[in-house]
Amino acid sequence: MNLFTLTAIGNDRPGIVSAVTGVLLEAGCNLQDSSMTLLRGQFAIMLVVAAQDGTTVDDLERKLAGVASMLDLVVSVRSLDNEIGGLGAGAGAGDQGNKDIDDASEAWVVAVHGADRPGIVHRITQLLAEAGANIVDLSTRVIGEPDKAVYVMVMDVVVPSGANGSILAHKLEEAASKLAIHTSMHPADPDIL
């Protein structure tokens, strides 16, 4: 089995997910991990796909070319090292390096909201990186009326063993007050996903 990452992005319209996954099904692929979202009218797909032995990046890109052209999608396929595991081993927003996450690590949820301004994501994620925390999921939205816009960010974070999540939560609150925003951090509840 070969693993690949696949990204596709384009103007939102009905049928994108069906078209892309239909091609992958016909190619004998199985979806492993996925994240799909709508960002200001652009629909973005990120997948980890298991393909039959012998399948190459070029094979998948060639098979997806028709759908990409028809739906005006930008598609990228990359080979994924089969040694990479699920949540943990090197997973994350890419800013924490290639750290393995051990069994003593703790999952936390960080929520941030406040008036929209430049630097919110950078300052909060910088503090997390300095603490060795690994961001495994991050989403942001600007909500409300333009003159009263509120910036909302929610992250799933893995705090390394030996680090104190409560102390990190306090540091985030201090940084948030300097940015005139609010933050909360609590242990993640186990759920299906």
matplotlib code that plots the C-alpha trace (Angstrom):
import matplotlib.pyplot as plt

x = [0.0, 1.3, 0.1, -0.3, -1.5, -3.9, -5.0, -7.6, -8.9, -11.3, -14.4, -17.1, -19.9, -21.9, -20.3, -16.6, -16.3, -18.2, -16.1, -12.8, -13.6, -15.2, -11.9, -10.1, -12.5, -12.1, -8.3, -8.7, -7.8, -9.1, -9.5, -7.6, -7.8, -9.6, -10.4, -12.6, -13.7, -15.2, -13.0, -14.5, -16.0, -13.1, -13.6, -10.5, -9.9, -7.0, -6.8, -4.5, -5.1, -4.1, -3.4, -2.5, 1.2, 2.8, 0.6, 2.6, 2.1, 2.0, -0.7, -3.0, -2.4, -3.2, -6.4, -7.5, -6.6, -10.1, -12.0, -9.5, -10.0, -13.8, -14.2, -11.3, -9.5, -5.8, -4.8, -1.6, -0.5, 2.5, 3.9, 3.6, 6.2, 4.6, 6.3, 4.2, 1.5, -1.8, -2.3, 1.1, 4.2, 5.0, 1.4, 0.4, 0.5, 4.1, 5.6, 6.6, 9.1, 9.0, 8.5, 7.0, 4.1, 4.2, 1.4, 1.9, 1.0, -2.3, -4.9, -6.3, -8.6, -7.7, -10.4, -9.6, -12.0, -12.0, -11.8, -10.1, -6.5, -3.2, -1.0, -3.5, -2.7, 1.1, 1.3, -0.9, 0.7, 4.2, 3.5, 2.3, 5.4, 7.6, 5.9, 6.5, 2.8, 1.8, -1.1, -3.0, -6.1, -6.7, -9.7, -10.5, -13.5, -14.4, -18.0, -20.5, -21.0, -18.0, -18.0, -18.2, -16.3, -15.1, -12.2, -12.6, -9.9, -10.2, -7.3, -6.7, -3.3, -1.2, 0.8, 4.0, 4.5, 6.1, 4.5, 1.7, -1.3, -2.8, 0.4, 0.3, -3.4, -2.4, 0.3, -2.1, -4.6, -1.8, -0.9, -4.5, -5.1, -2.2, -4.0, -7.4, -8.8, -10.1, -8.8, -9.6, -7.8, -9.2, -8.5, -10.1, -13.0, -12.6, -14.9, -15.3, -13.0]
y = [0.0, 3.5, 6.6, 10.0, 13.4, 15.1, 18.7, 20.3, 23.9, 25.8, 27.9, 26.3, 24.5, 21.3, 18.0, 18.7, 16.0, 13.5, 14.1, 13.9, 10.9, 9.1, 9.3, 8.0, 5.1, 4.2, 4.3, 1.7, 4.2, 4.4, 7.6, 7.5, 11.0, 14.0, 17.6, 19.7, 23.3, 26.4, 29.5, 32.7, 31.0, 28.6, 24.9, 23.2, 19.4, 17.8, 14.0, 11.1, 8.4, 4.7, 3.4, 0.1, -0.8, 0.6, 3.6, 6.8, 10.5, 10.9, 8.2, 10.0, 13.4, 12.1, 10.4, 13.6, 15.9, 15.7, 16.5, 19.3, 20.8, 20.4, 22.0, 24.5, 22.9, 23.2, 19.7, 18.6, 15.0, 14.1, 10.8, 10.3, 8.3, 5.1, 5.5, 8.5, 7.5, 9.1, 11.9, 12.6, 11.5, 14.6, 15.7, 19.2, 22.6, 22.1, 24.6, 22.2, 20.1, 16.3, 15.4, 12.1, 12.5, 9.9, 8.3, 10.8, 13.7, 15.4, 16.7, 20.2, 22.6, 26.3, 28.8, 32.5, 35.3, 39.0, 42.0, 41.1, 42.4, 41.3, 39.0, 37.0, 33.6, 34.3, 35.4, 32.6, 29.8, 31.2, 30.7, 27.1, 26.4, 27.7, 25.3, 22.4, 22.0, 20.6, 22.0, 19.2, 21.1, 24.8, 26.7, 30.4, 32.5, 36.2, 36.5, 39.3, 42.5, 44.2, 47.1, 44.7, 41.7, 39.1, 36.8, 33.3, 30.6, 27.1, 24.7, 21.1, 21.0, 18.2, 19.3, 17.2, 15.0, 17.0, 20.3, 21.7, 22.6, 24.8, 27.0, 27.2, 28.2, 31.0, 32.2, 32.3, 34.3, 36.9, 37.1, 37.4, 40.3, 42.2, 41.7, 42.7, 39.3, 36.4, 32.8, 29.6, 26.3, 23.0, 19.3, 17.8, 15.5, 12.2, 11.9, 9.8, 11.8]
z = [0.0, -0.9, 0.9, -0.7, 0.4, -1.9, -1.9, -4.1, -4.0, -6.2, -6.4, -4.3, -6.2, -5.7, -6.7, -5.9, -3.2, -5.2, -8.3, -6.6, -4.5, -7.5, -9.4, -6.3, -5.9, -9.6, -9.1, -6.2, -3.5, 0.0, 2.0, 5.3, 6.8, 5.4, 6.1, 3.8, 4.4, 2.7, 2.9, 1.5, -1.5, -2.0, -1.2, 0.0, 0.3, 2.1, 2.1, 3.0, 0.5, 0.5, -3.0, -4.5, -4.6, -7.7, -7.8, -8.3, -7.9, -11.7, -11.9, -9.5, -10.9, -14.4, -13.3, -11.5, -14.4, -16.0, -12.8, -12.0, -15.5, -15.4, -12.0, -12.3, -9.3, -8.4, -7.4, -5.8, -4.9, -2.9, -1.7, 2.0, 3.9, 5.1, 8.5, 9.4, 11.8, 12.7, 15.2, 16.5, 14.7, 12.9, 12.5, 12.9, 11.4, 10.4, 12.8, 15.5, 13.5, 13.4, 17.1, 18.0, 20.5, 23.2, 25.2, 28.1, 25.9, 26.5, 24.0, 24.7, 22.9, 22.6, 21.7, 20.9, 20.0, 19.9, 17.6, 14.3, 14.0, 12.4, 14.5, 16.5, 14.9, 15.0, 18.7, 20.0, 17.9, 18.8, 22.5, 21.8, 19.8, 22.5, 25.0, 22.6, 21.9, 18.6, 16.7, 15.0, 13.8, 13.5, 12.1, 12.0, 11.0, 10.9, 12.1, 12.5, 10.7, 9.1, 11.5, 14.5, 13.1, 15.6, 14.9, 16.2, 16.2, 17.5, 17.8, 18.8, 20.5, 21.9, 24.9, 25.5, 28.5, 31.3, 30.2, 32.3, 30.3, 33.0, 33.1, 29.3, 29.5, 31.9, 29.5, 26.7, 28.7, 29.5, 25.8, 24.8, 27.2, 25.5, 22.2, 23.6, 22.9, 24.9, 25.1, 26.8, 27.0, 28.4, 28.1, 25.0, 25.5, 23.7, 20.8, 17.7, 15.5]

ax = plt.figure().add_subplot(projection="3d")
ax.plot(x, y, z, "-o")
ax.set_aspect("equal")
plt.show()
